[in-house]
């Protein structure tokens, strides 16, 4: 249901995140683990302090809300602080 959006969001980081880490996170979508894929992707973005553009920030928040994840938990609370 969210796979296309997660992959599209992840592709924004092709030049900013190690390709193996990015692909490893996105691979979870092939096993219907969309929440895990997005969480791992966000964790990598936070761990490597990759700044988010306004558009990326908005899409991340929308995905978090649409997937009914908690903005205050896990990597999501830290992800939102990476907005440029």
Number of C-alpha atoms within 10 A of each C-alpha: 9 15 18 11 15 21 20 12 18 21 16 13 18 12 8 13 19 13 13 9 14 22 17 14 24 24 16 17 20 10 9 13 16 23 19 15 25 28 18 20 25 23 18 19 23 19 12 11 14 17 18 19 13 11 10 16 18 14 16 21 16 12 18 17 12 10 14 10 15 12 15 10 9 14 20 20 14 18 23 19 13 15 15 10
